[in-house]
Amino acid sequence: YQSMFYTMLCVLVMGLLIQVSTETDKKWAPLWWFIIYASYILMHTIGGKWYWRTMKTLSLGSLALLLMYLLGSIRFANLSEYAPLDVSDKDPIANVWFHGTALEFFQALPIACWFFLGVESLNLASHDAVDPKRDVPRAYISSISTLCCTSFATILVACSIPPGINIVQFMISPLSFGYMLMFDIDLKKAIWLSMPAIYTSGFGFTYYYSSQVRAMGKSGLANSWLGYDAPYFNTPVPALIFGAVVGYAVGLRYHFYPALQHESIFGVGLLGAMLTYFSQFISFVAFRWYYPTIKRQFVSPLGIAGAIYGTMVFAIIFVAIAGLEKSIGIIAFAIYVALLLIYYYLVVIKRQTFSEEEKTVLFKAYLMKSTYYIPVSYTHLTLPTNREV
């Protein structure tokens, strides 16, 4: 649901940017969403080299536009003039860099997660990598390094150019002001330069949710038809359509019915992201603990201590979101997780099997652990046949 929601958010933002830049009526928003979703599904359905070449082009193009923004806007930057926040006339401090209480800090803390949301989906490309044990860790390191550099640079530049942080913080397209200054263009034209990055984000999240849903369908976590691949293309068409229908339906709900008071779909979506990060850190610790002798082509220099630190950071964010969320969205989230747990223990646990990807990646670890014991909860899993081994 996390990856589906973020795809939907990217589609909604893209539709809003198109609406603002073309001055079309709001009623046409569902049409823009349909076109964007259709383009995602089409390119992911084709798959293969065409898909990866498209992904590479979109990613490098978005990064090039961001670097152009940073290098071109920095000459207009004035940190001391435009970056300080406005303060009340009653406040004796003329300019401040930080204000508010600890409560406001925890309210703002989750927003920074938007800089790296989705990076955890890199491991889903293991079956497409030549040497996943070597390539995926390298991809993680290069991605995180790139994100750290570009995120800090973007924050510093965006808040340091006119009209300043007091206006930019409310903009749905905060980089537009830099493009306006660089090329001497109006806001509508500048918005078009911000669209490729938003479109690329949705494009990547589509790969994220479709890979997840397909794996769940193949392993019995979801209905088996969701794990079906289209003939010839060998791409997860049912999973692609399922996620698009879910996202489109949620978008229509917000289009025709006003949001509930204090409702934040972004915050509720982050709860799913935090649980995703928890599971990955816990998996890391479990594999280090139970399978220390497995040969690893990449060894994390931070080890278990780094995983524990990461778990603590995301636990703080999870508690902050859950504790500060004022809408019934948090209640809906709790009910959703509870229903999934009930569904798993009543239905899934009786039919769960190893998917093809799990057979090739985890079978060695499974045999190593079965040398000591086979957990009762896993005795029902279907193991590979001798021929498949």
Salt bridges, closest charged atoms under 4 A:
GLU23 OE2 - LYS188 NZ 2.16
ASP128 OD2 - HIS127 NE2 3.38
ASP135 OD1 - ARG134 NE 2.80
ASP186 OD2 - LYS189 NZ 3.61
ASP229 OD1 - ARG214 NH1 3.26
ASP229 OD2 - LYS218 NZ 3.64
GLU263 OE1 - ARG253 NH2 3.80
GLU356 OE2 - LYS359 NZ 3.64
GLU357 OE2 - LYS218 NZ 3.62
GLU388 OE1 - LYS359 NZ 3.66
